[in-house]
Amino acid sequence: GARAWQNLPRITVQDIRKSNLVARDHLANGADGIFFDLRQVNVVDINTLLENIDWPFCNITFLTESSSKIFQPIIAHIKKQKYDPALLAGTLFWQQQPRDAIGALRAFTDTIQFRSLGIFISPSSPAKEISNALTKGVKLMDVLTDQGADKGLAWRNLSVSLPAGPDFILEIAKLKALRVLWYQVAQAFEIIDFKPKDLNIHVRSTTWISERFQPHSNMLKSTVSALSAVI
């Protein structure tokens, strides 16, 4: 539902086997899912990465560059495990606009809870982060609709990943503003039955060290960021 939130520990994948063990440890200790950062590996063995992870019962999210090589192995894994695609939740985030956006959209048509067009926003000012998210969203929609994609399906597959800083009130305002402005863009594309609460937002807590609050500054910052995102 719109008020639901999940905790996804982030794993920067370098050693596939080790990343799988770390992911399973997180899931065994209360995580709702895993955020796999795949940007540092050229070839990803999805079967090994997700070995002994029962995807229908957790959220599996990926971050990659712009290559279209990633989504076919994911689809192959889903078929190999004989999962019901409708039960799989997660997002495929792209560092840059995917080279084959229409291919990604069509590949995940049956995975109604998995968003294949995640927009990854780098840290900057709150206004610029919102602006970048809106701009990337519009450009992606333009590319997809020009290629004949169903605009409603394309819009439902969009998700946004944003960094969160230590300013509690500012981060709350940023995310609320993004929801309202995203809704306005949806109206411009004539997306039917879309409400601000429908936008799927992924919030990242980035490392923050302050000598004033050592030794627990990053823990305090992450707690504040998570709470602002939930609110």
FENZIQUI-V96049 format. One record per helix or strand of 3 or more residues. SS is the DSSP state (@ for helix, = for strand). FROM is the first residue (numbers start at 0). LEN is the number of residues. Records with the same first field share a line. If there is no record, write none. Layout:
SS = FROM-LEN + FROM-LEN
//
This chain:
= = 7-5 + 32-5 + 58-6 + 88-6 + 113-7 + 157-7 + 199-6
@ = 15-13 + 45-4 + 54-3 + 68-13 + 84-3 + 100-7 + 125-21 + 150-6 + 167-21 + 195-3 + 210-3 + 216-14
//
